[in-house]
Amino acid sequence: MATVNVGRRARRLRERVGRTRVRIHRALELPAQVEALDRHLTAIGSVVRAAHEDVDDLRSRLDAVAATVDATRARTAELQDSVHLVARRTALRRSRTRVLFLVHVLGSWSSCRAVVDAMAASADFDPIVASIPHRFRGSAGLVGEEDVHRGLLEEGVAHLRFTGGDDGDILQLIKAIEPDVIFRQSQWDADLPDELATERLGFARTCLVPYETMNIVENVPDARTRNTAVDSAYHRAAWLVFCANEAVLETAVRDGARNGGQFRVVGHPKADHLRSAVPRWPVGSAPDDDRPGRVVWSAHHTIAQGWTDFGLFHLVADEMLAWARESDDTEFVFMPHPALLPLPDSDVSPISRAQFDRWMRTWRELPNTAVLTEADYGPTLAASDLMVTDGLSMLVEYQLFEKPVLFLEREGHRPFNAVGEQVVAGVHPVAGVDEVRRLAEKFLGGEPDPLRSRQRDIVQRLFGEGDSAARILDALRRELARERGEVEERSRT
């Protein structure tokens, strides 16, 4: 028994000695491992430093390339400007000045129609109208040319169709026409095909009759200018900009990079058109001596946050629908801003496309409602009894009819400018649809609008007398004569 115990102790001792021997060997090997690890880390550090040097070198090369690209772009833009200047100076050789009108929104066509007609009846102008596509926030690319084309056809306006396609197609067609002057409907480059941006049209003299009769708010400033209403890139490059009154000119002088030198006060063709509109109502068929009340509801597109923020459609649509549904003795026409229609497809919209479309279907199904889009709205306004609107243009334009304007005012909108303060003196601000309904019932029941005489004074002050198209042609003739004289003077010297 004692022998067995001794054997066990001997084995344990041998095992303990073996483990100790292993530890000793490992301890002896550790410095070598540490040395090897240090060599590996040193090598990795060298690789990392080399990589940093390569990155720095690559960054320097990329900076040099970017500087070269920027310089090339600047030189190319400068060369393009020079070529465009030469092109403009060598134009005006024809006996009739060729003028191209680019139309992307049919609802604003009345801002140019009278000018086109006046030119067509003259001996010294050759007007050409072309329908083009547009893009608003939420639009799936370039859209709308077909609508403009159909609308111009219905009005009997001969026109070309610039439908777009491959980059450069529209611009090639325009250059083939060789216009001396180009009128674009809008100063906003973002609304148009890239090839019709300001810098691409510099080969001709560009003009603007604003699609709005006048701006009435302090627009959000951008990186280049504090007032895009009078000093956008298009304004800055324009040959002539036609405005409605002296107040707009004073704003351009104050805020414009060119001190308003390109602005001319002429009134506004849209105002003349609205004044002469023949009443035509798109709902029902009752005779005028026994008909329901007629309400036009105009909704602005700025229902998101961050621009002028006047739009209230998303907040009042259901209440307006309930009013129409509950009012058998009243007919309603919904007149959305063209840019409101695609907005529900944008990620900034407070309502979804499904919600908007569902509401539109429900509205259209009522027997006393209609929707007016992409059309001449003058006859509808002339036939209506009052306007409900959240702004902006209708606060001005509807006063031309000397009828009540009920202004659904959204809290926190951009402030009115000096012109806007004059305009709102002729409207009834209301806080919600309930107040709209109470006030509308009074006016539809025959109560006279106490602001009517004030509206008459506002319209006269802001628009003056009619026949603005004739004044636009006179201004064009004066500038053309001056430039032709300068060309002849240069050729003699």
DALINVEN-V289267 format. One record per backbone hydrogen bond with DSSP energy under -0.5 kcal/mol. NH is the residue of the N-H (numbers start at 0). CO is the residue of the C=O. If there is no record, write none. Layout:
BEGIN
NH_CO, NH_CO
END
This chain:
BEGIN
4_0, 5_1, 6_2, 7_3, 8_4, 9_5, 10_6, 11_7, 12_8, 13_9, 14_10, 15_11, 16_12, 17_13, 18_14, 19_15, 20_16, 21_17, 22_18, 23_19, 24_20, 25_21, 26_22, 27_23, 28_24, 29_25, 30_26, 32_28, 33_29, 34_30, 35_31, 36_32, 37_33, 38_34, 39_35, 40_36, 41_37, 42_38, 43_39, 44_40, 45_41, 46_42, 47_43, 48_44, 49_45, 50_46, 51_47, 52_48, 53_49, 54_50, 55_51, 56_52, 57_53, 58_54, 59_55, 60_56, 61_57, 62_58, 63_59, 64_60, 65_61, 66_62, 67_63, 68_64, 69_65, 70_66, 71_67, 72_68, 73_69, 74_70, 75_71, 76_72, 77_73, 78_74, 79_75, 80_76, 81_77, 82_78, 83_79, 84_80, 85_81, 86_82, 87_83, 88_84, 89_85, 90_87, 96_123, 98_96, 98_125, 99_180, 100_127, 101_99, 101_182, 102_100, 102_129, 103_101, 107_104, 108_105, 110_107, 111_108, 112_108, 115_111, 116_112, 117_113, 118_114, 119_115, 120_116, 121_118, 125_96, 127_98, 129_100, 130_159, 131_102, 132_161, 133_142, 134_190, 138_135, 140_138, 142_133, 147_143, 148_144, 149_145, 150_146, 151_147, 152_148, 153_149, 154_150, 155_152, 156_151, 157_155, 159_128, 161_130, 161_159, 162_160, 168_165, 171_167, 172_168, 173_169, 174_170, 175_171, 176_172, 177_173, 178_173, 179_97, 180_97, 181_204, 182_99, 183_181, 183_206, 184_101, 188_186, 190_187, 191_188, 195_192, 196_193, 199_196, 200_196, 200_197, 201_198, 203_200, 204_179, 205_203, 206_181, 207_239, 208_183, 209_207, 209_241, 210_184, 217_414, 218_216, 221_224, 229_226, 230_226, 233_186, 235_231, 236_232, 237_233, 238_205, 239_205, 240_261, 241_207, 242_263, 248_244, 249_245, 250_246, 251_247, 252_248, 253_249, 254_250, 255_251, 258_255, 259_251, 260_257, 262_259, 263_240, 265_242, 265_263, 266_242, 271_267, 272_268, 273_269, 274_270, 275_271, 276_273, 278_276, 279_378, 289_286, 290_287, 292_328, 294_330, 295_385, 296_294, 296_332, 297_295, 297_387, 298_296, 298_334, 302_300, 310_301, 314_311, 315_311, 316_312, 319_315, 320_316, 321_317, 322_318, 323_319, 324_320, 325_321, 326_322, 326_323, 327_325, 329_326, 330_292, 331_367, 332_294, 333_369, 334_296, 334_332, 336_298, 339_336, 340_336, 341_337, 342_338, 343_339, 344_341, 345_342, 348_345, 352_343, 355_351, 356_352, 357_353, 358_354, 359_355, 360_356, 361_357, 362_358, 363_359, 364_360, 365_361, 365_362, 368_365, 369_331, 371_333, 372_370, 376_374, 380_376, 381_377, 382_378, 383_379, 383_380, 384_293, 385_293, 386_403, 387_295, 388_405, 389_297, 394_391, 395_391, 395_392, 396_392, 397_393, 398_395, 399_396, 400_397, 401_398, 402_397, 403_384, 405_386, 405_403, 406_404, 406_427, 407_388, 407_405, 408_406, 408_429, 409_407, 412_409, 413_307, 416_215, 420_416, 421_417, 422_418, 423_419, 424_421, 425_422, 426_423, 427_404, 428_426, 429_406, 435_431, 436_432, 437_433, 438_434, 439_435, 440_436, 441_437, 442_438, 443_439, 444_440, 445_442, 446_441, 449_447, 451_448, 454_450, 455_451, 456_452, 457_453, 458_454, 459_455, 460_456, 461_457, 462_458, 463_458, 463_459, 470_466, 471_467, 472_468, 473_469, 474_470, 475_471, 476_472, 477_473, 478_474, 479_475, 480_476, 481_477, 482_478, 483_479, 484_480, 485_481, 486_482, 487_483, 488_484, 489_485, 490_486, 491_487, 492_488
END
